[in-house]
Amino acid sequence: MTNQEMRDVAKRLNVPLFKMNYKAGVRLPNLEAFLAGDDGALDAYDPKAKERLEKMLAAELKKSSK
């Protein structure tokens, strides 16, 4: 999933920031910056954060399609 696709999924599903923060283990300021358009916000904090966020959003997308 590309960065823009992750932003689109988060916006379309209207997933609360706290839920993304908790489930993906990403710090809230970094998450907010990423969703606002800063592509380097997650990589600067933790290189694996993007992967965890992508997995969490994919699971939410799958859950919403049921």
N, C-alpha and C positions, 0 to 999 in steps of 0.2 A: 504494500500500500504506500502510495506517495504521501508526502507531507500534506498536500492540498486535499487528497482523498480523506485523510484522517480528520482534517478540520471539517470537511463537508459532512462526514459521518457523525461527528460529535455535534455539529449544529443541527443536522436533520433529526437525530434521535433525541436531541435536547437532554443529553446526559449531564447531570449536575457536576460542577467542577470538583466538589468534595468527593463524589463517588469515583471520578477518574483519579483523583489524587490518592484515595485510599486503596483502590484496587490495583493501580499500576505502580504505586510506590514512587510517584514523581512529586517533587516539591511544588506547592501551589504557585509560587511566583514564576517558576520555570514553565509550568503548564499554561498559565495565563499568557505568558509571553509567546509561547509556541502557537497557541490558538489565535493570537492576535497577528501572527504572520512572521515571527522571528524563527527562522529555520534552525539557527544554531543554539537556541535556548536549551534544548534538551541535551545536546551533545556536550555543552560546556559543563553541565552538572554531572551527568552520568552517561557514559556511552551506551549502556544497555537500556536506558530509560525509554528510548524511542521504540525498541522492540517490545518492551512490556506494555507500553501504551497501545501499540498496534494490536497486540494479542487481546487486550482488554476490549478495544473497540470492535474487533472482529467478533468476539464473543457476544457483545451487546447487540451487534447487527444480526447475528444468527438468532439470538433470543427474541429479538423484535419481529423477525420474519415468521415466527411460528404462530 
